[in-house]
Amino acid sequence: MPTERIVTDDAPRNDNPYSQGVVAGDTLYVSGYGPVDPETGEDVDGDVQAQTERVLENVAAVVDEAGGDGLDDVVKVTVYLTDLDDYDRVNESYGAKFSGDPPARVCVEVSRLPGDVRVEMDAVAYLG
């Protein structure tokens, strides 16, 4: 099955060896994103809720670039937190970003994330 690499300036880009997203058939696999502002390349200021909002905006930008409808096409998300005590606050911001039925989700606590941010997410979207 042929794949298509997704590239957008509306989500953070870097020199690391991975794609922002890859389409295979009707499925888009979105790489993990932290709370990086794509215009400045800097982590957003603020608490874990502000970071969660920026992460989801980055994910939505990749889905949009792939021809999807932002977070409405996301079917699965993995949430990585450096502190599970942030779980409820992340859920508040996360839930506010999804209209209708939310996607399937996994949430895990990790010891550290790039840039020492508090939250990162990757996603799968259905583009069919």
HELIX and SHEET records of a PDB file:
HELIX    1   1 VAL A   48  GLU A   65  1                                  18    
HELIX    2   2 GLY A   70  ASP A   73  5                                   4    
HELIX    3   3 LEU A   84  ASP A   86  5                                   3    
HELIX    4   4 TYR A   87  LYS A   97  1                                  11    
HELIX    5   5 PRO A  114  ASP A  116  5                                   3    
SHEET    1   A 6 THR A   3  ILE A   6  0                                        
SHEET    2   A 6 GLY A  21  ALA A  24 -1                                        
SHEET    3   A 6 THR A  27  TYR A  33 -1                                        
SHEET    4   A 6 VAL A 119  TYR A 126 -1                                        
SHEET    5   A 6 VAL A  74  LEU A  81 -1                                        
SHEET    6   A 6 ALA A 104  GLU A 109  1                                        
END                                                                             
